[in-house]
Amino acid sequence: MLNYLIVGNGRLARHLHFYFSSLGIKYQTWDRRTNTSDELGVFAQSATRILLAISDKAIEAFILSYPHIPQNKWVHLSGALSIRGIYSAHPLGSFGEKLNPIETYGEIFFIIEKQIGHTPIGFSELLPGLPNGSAEISSLDKPYYHSLCVLSNNFSTILFQKLFSGLEQELNIPKAAAYPYLKQTVFNLENTQNPLTGPLARQDWETIEKNIHALQERQDKFAHIYQAFVDLTQNIHLNKIGKIHEHS
């Protein structure tokens, strides 16, 4: 009988509880604040899979502390960590303080780790009952994959938080004024081949110089980030031109 054990009490664990409940999948929960080690051992006996929704640094030690539990029951959910002989499936999503709309969870892609010497299994066998899409990457590619996730999600979040705080604290404009701007940015990313807009897209160097100068006048450290993105965009543009010339 299908039965999951979800270990952890953080954001990801709460989102998993909500998702599994919506699918009618049977699961039990365990966390160190409310349960004992003996209880985990009992829960594990009937568990089809044990999902580790805990911090990366705690995962390997946690598994080693229960040597009597078969290795093939464990599935950790880290995007960067690789533990030989242990399955992993990273949900390519963002899990905030609030629960997402229920339809969002079914759209989340899972990235499965393909280890050398580890018997490969399909997603439906690894996480039975979940309708999500999946893809496999090698253990060696996991750090690079996760760096892409952090670059795109975490760093863009920091930049939009900067926009919100700048509007409210420096210009007395409510941050909600920028919500349509955020939505349009996401729409452009999803629906256009060239989503970049503004002075970087136009190569309007005069405006860019004014932008950087305005940040420098306020001794804002984001001036360095702005300049770094300008330099990066120029390099990408030059590389594209070089490739066009190579094939012409």
Steps between C-alpha positions, in 0.01 A plus 500: 500500500634843403612693807755780527691626800586871475785608729531868591293792621613784275341668200559219253353243738184710546458536125542124456237431765255724315578346160482139617173567683352653183594186306359269765841338553549343841795637694638533852712783637802507726708784640747515784299754698192284543613141435758255634762297316313183588187637334690561178612139500141383543367733229777390263391137514178572313634782283530456124742793488651729764524855367764715668386863495779616730812716458775372271759492778282273713397242238796261490544485878127444539504201264810352668329520839244243382715220352221244537278683248556374143682754283248467218228654719677833539441785253658835580369814334819705473587658168874517570582203723603158371530196730619178344233232507219735609223611265428869457224699332517879505172687447578785261276748677493781752351433842419813695324569826155472343364191330468517122180457297437126482544482122854636535632187667411269215700722263823469700771308318714256700870457423620148574864419560651227282788344691774274363457151641154575639210309351299757303123512549233714339320786670177301537690237696709746699205718606190296422170684493643837391392618151790743459743513210863408556848492347828332592841660544831351609648542848779711351249744349305561820711791633474678164126434478447639847711807429263580212203471736658736753606751236155522348275480805693625802685779321198627309310502831772719654479740206122534521521544876741784427243654265223470761707649782633779277149600398363498854792629705668739258219621274186454712334282235313183612675181392170374356555749218773267372296178509373540140861564396606173665215310334588644159863400548396140566260509204777621269733226623239233433364626170766687302831400347663832592358595842770753587370858484618847603840666449692171499289369210533833316868538590417849623836570665413858596202385708700215649774740608241726666349200682834387639595856598169542688572185701858608568383840627296321765797276579281206405684169473261394226697733268760220478229247415359728231847539347561125517179431308593761241839334451340157480241615246772653284698175507193300401429743216859478372491120516182495292657726239806276491291189440307672221827589329625143539199362313480773235 
